[in-house]
Every structure is written in structure tokens, then in C-alpha cells.
């Protein structure tokens, strides 16, 4: 994650003064978590940084923060569990999901659980801060580099595959595709862009 690449300048977004700027960060990657903590503290947030789903759930229930940055996949479970706990404890909390395993299916799951945005790693601190503080935009701005048609197709296949509980036969049936063809597609890495 390219957290420290942007030094805070007058144009860098920062937490609004005079408001509750409590921020929960849950990520099991210690170097990343530490860099992100420092970067967000520089931007005016009062950060609590934790490593596990268990600790994140305890923090969400004990002192629910105004903001949260959660990793999707943690060593002891899913960050989506923390999203649900935060939504129950503090419905107005602004939650961002981060993950290195980005695809449309996980983005949809994160938003359905209550996250306000989903950012794939690497994401810089300015982008994360902007996502946390953006209350006005109904839709994000158009991407600078939209996905290619091959990538869109791959994302759609991954989403259906996840919805079918990773069952290849059922996914192939729903996509009206031969099972072996689907297995070859699933065995390949995602297309670039």
C-alpha cells in the first residue's frame, strides 16, 4: 500500500475539526497498519489500530468509532463481520473496506454489509480519506482507467461463481457455459485492467 507517498499538503483531505474523528483500523498486515495509522493521524483522525476480527468486534461494540478502515480478509475471519457489528452499534459510522483480493463480488458484499466504499490495495491515504469524508457524492467519479471488456467478463464470472458458493458445475449451468471451459477460466489470473 502506498500510504506515505503523498505528503500532506494543503490539498490533502483531512478530518473535519471539532467533530468526532475516531477511526478504527483493522488489518493483519502490521507494517501496512502502522503506516496507515501514522498517515491518518497526520490527517486529524484519532486512530485505534487492531489486528484481528475479535479485537475489531470488541472495539465496535465497546466504543464504536465515527470512521473505520477494515481489511476484508483477516487471519481470524472476515472484516465484513466487523461491518455488521459497527452498523448495529453506530449506524452512521463511515466504513471503508480494503482488500488485496478485489473483485466485484466482494465489493458488492462489502456494500451490502454496510460499507460506504470499497478500495482495492494499494490505495493511498488521500484516496482513503476522501472516501471516508465524501458525504455529498451519490456516485464516485468515473475511473481514470476503466476495466477492459475481458476484465469485466472475468469479474462477472467471479461474481456468479461466488454466488453459487464456488460450485463449478452450478456456475457453468447458470452461465450457460461448458464446465471445462469455466474451469480453464477460473484457473487463470484476472486479465489486466
C-alpha positions as CSV (number, residue, x, y, z in Angstrom):
1,X,0.0,0.0,0.0
2,X,1.4,3.3,-1.0
3,X,0.4,5.2,2.2
4,X,3.3,7.5,2.7
5,X,3.8,8.5,-1.0
6,X,1.6,11.6,-0.6
7,X,2.9,14.1,1.9
8,X,0.1,16.0,3.5
9,X,-0.3,19.3,1.6
10,X,-2.9,22.0,1.7
11,X,-4.9,20.0,-0.9
12,X,-4.8,16.7,1.1
13,X,-8.1,15.8,2.6
14,X,-8.2,15.8,6.4
15,X,-10.7,15.1,9.2
16,X,-13.0,18.0,9.9
17,X,-12.0,19.8,13.1
18,X,-14.4,19.9,16.1
19,X,-16.2,16.6,15.2
20,X,-15.8,13.0,16.4
21,X,-12.9,11.9,14.3
22,X,-12.5,8.5,16.0
23,X,-11.1,6.0,13.4
24,X,-10.8,2.2,13.8
25,X,-8.3,0.5,11.5
26,X,-8.3,-3.4,11.4
27,X,-5.6,-5.0,9.3
28,X,-3.5,-8.0,10.0
29,X,-0.5,-6.7,8.0
30,X,1.4,-4.9,10.7
31,X,3.7,-2.7,8.5
32,X,0.7,-1.5,6.5
33,X,-1.4,-0.9,9.6
34,X,1.4,1.1,11.2
35,X,1.9,3.3,8.0
36,X,-1.8,3.8,7.6
37,X,-2.2,4.7,11.3
38,X,0.6,7.4,11.0
39,X,-0.9,8.8,7.8
40,X,-4.4,9.0,9.2
41,X,-3.2,10.6,12.4
42,X,-1.5,13.3,10.3
43,X,-4.8,13.9,8.7
44,X,-6.5,14.6,12.1
45,X,-8.0,11.3,13.0
46,X,-7.9,9.7,16.5
47,X,-6.8,6.2,15.5
48,X,-7.3,2.8,17.2
49,X,-5.4,0.2,15.2
50,X,-6.1,-3.5,15.7
51,X,-5.1,-6.8,14.1
52,X,-8.0,-9.3,14.4
53,X,-11.7,-9.7,13.8
54,X,-12.1,-10.5,17.5
55,X,-10.4,-7.2,18.6
56,X,-12.3,-5.3,15.9
57,X,-15.7,-6.7,17.1
58,X,-14.8,-5.7,20.7
59,X,-13.9,-2.2,19.7
60,X,-17.0,-1.8,17.5
61,X,-19.3,-2.9,20.4
62,X,-17.4,-1.1,23.2
63,X,-16.7,2.3,21.7
64,X,-18.0,2.4,18.1
65,X,-15.9,4.9,16.0
66,X,-17.2,7.5,13.6
67,X,-15.0,6.0,10.9
68,X,-13.5,2.6,10.1
69,X,-11.0,1.2,7.6
70,X,-11.2,-2.6,7.6
71,X,-9.3,-5.3,5.7
72,X,-11.7,-7.8,4.1
73,X,-9.6,-10.9,4.8
74,X,-8.0,-11.2,8.2
75,X,-6.2,-14.1,9.7
76,X,-9.1,-15.0,12.1
77,X,-12.0,-14.2,9.7
78,X,-13.7,-11.6,7.6
79,X,-13.8,-7.8,8.1
80,X,-17.4,-8.0,6.9
81,X,-18.3,-9.3,10.4
82,X,-16.9,-6.0,11.9
83,X,-19.0,-4.0,9.4
84,X,-22.2,-5.7,10.7
85,X,-21.2,-5.0,14.3
86,X,-20.4,-1.4,13.6
87,X,-23.7,-0.9,11.7
88,X,-25.6,-2.3,14.7
89,X,-23.7,-0.1,17.3
90,X,-23.4,3.1,15.3
91,X,-25.4,3.2,12.1
92,X,-23.9,6.5,10.8
93,X,-20.3,5.2,11.0
94,X,-18.5,5.6,7.7
95,X,-16.8,2.3,6.8
96,X,-14.2,1.7,4.0
97,X,-13.2,-1.9,3.1
98,X,-9.7,-2.5,1.8
99,X,-8.5,-5.7,0.2
100,X,-5.9,-7.2,-2.0
101,X,-8.4,-9.6,-3.3
102,X,-10.5,-7.1,-5.2
103,X,-13.4,-8.2,-7.4
104,X,-16.9,-7.1,-8.0
105,X,-18.5,-9.9,-5.9
106,X,-16.6,-8.9,-2.7
107,X,-17.3,-5.2,-3.4
108,X,-21.0,-5.9,-3.6
109,X,-20.8,-8.0,-0.4
110,X,-19.0,-5.2,1.4
111,X,-21.5,-2.5,0.4
112,X,-24.5,-4.8,1.2
113,X,-23.0,-5.3,4.7
114,X,-22.9,-1.5,5.2
115,X,-19.5,-0.2,3.9
116,X,-19.7,3.1,2.2
117,X,-16.9,2.3,-0.2
118,X,-14.5,-0.4,-1.2
119,X,-10.9,0.2,-2.2
120,X,-8.5,-2.3,-3.6
121,X,-5.0,-2.4,-2.3
122,X,-2.8,-0.5,-2.9
123,X,-4.7,2.7,-2.0
124,X,-3.1,5.9,-0.8
125,X,-4.1,7.7,2.3
126,X,-5.6,10.6,0.3
127,X,-7.9,8.3,-1.5
128,X,-8.9,6.6,1.7
129,X,-9.5,9.9,3.5
130,X,-11.6,11.2,0.6
131,X,-13.7,8.1,0.6
132,X,-14.2,8.4,4.4
133,X,-15.2,12.1,4.2
134,X,-17.2,12.1,1.0
135,X,-20.8,12.6,2.1
136,X,-22.1,14.5,-1.0
137,X,-21.4,12.4,-4.0
138,X,-24.1,9.9,-4.9
139,X,-21.8,8.2,-7.4
140,X,-18.0,8.2,-7.5
141,X,-16.3,10.0,-10.3
142,X,-15.7,7.9,-13.4
143,X,-12.5,5.8,-13.3
144,X,-9.4,7.1,-15.0
145,X,-8.6,3.7,-16.3
146,X,-11.9,1.7,-16.7
147,X,-11.8,-2.0,-16.8
148,X,-11.3,-3.8,-20.2
149,X,-14.0,-5.9,-21.6
150,X,-12.0,-9.1,-20.7
151,X,-11.7,-7.9,-17.1
152,X,-15.5,-7.1,-16.9
153,X,-16.2,-10.6,-18.2
154,X,-13.8,-12.2,-15.7
155,X,-15.4,-10.1,-12.8
156,X,-18.9,-11.3,-13.8
157,X,-17.8,-14.9,-13.9
158,X,-16.2,-14.5,-10.4
159,X,-19.4,-12.9,-9.0
160,X,-21.6,-15.8,-10.3
161,X,-19.0,-18.3,-9.0
162,X,-19.1,-16.7,-5.5
163,X,-23.0,-16.6,-5.6
164,X,-23.0,-20.3,-6.4
165,X,-20.9,-21.0,-3.3
166,X,-17.8,-21.7,-5.5
167,X,-19.6,-24.7,-7.2
168,X,-18.2,-25.0,-10.7
169,X,-21.0,-27.2,-12.1
170,X,-23.7,-24.8,-10.9
171,X,-21.8,-21.7,-12.1
172,X,-21.3,-23.3,-15.5
173,X,-25.0,-24.1,-15.7
174,X,-26.1,-20.6,-14.8
175,X,-23.6,-19.0,-17.2
176,X,-24.6,-21.5,-20.0
177,X,-21.0,-22.5,-20.4
178,X,-19.3,-25.8,-20.6
179,X,-17.8,-26.9,-17.2
180,X,-14.3,-27.4,-18.6
181,X,-14.3,-24.0,-20.2
182,X,-15.3,-22.5,-16.9
183,X,-12.5,-24.4,-15.1
184,X,-9.9,-23.1,-17.5
185,X,-11.1,-19.5,-17.0
186,X,-11.1,-19.9,-13.2
187,X,-7.6,-21.3,-13.3
188,X,-6.2,-18.2,-15.0
189,X,-5.3,-15.0,-13.3
190,X,-7.5,-12.0,-13.8
191,X,-6.9,-10.1,-17.0
192,X,-5.1,-6.7,-16.5
193,X,-7.1,-3.6,-16.5
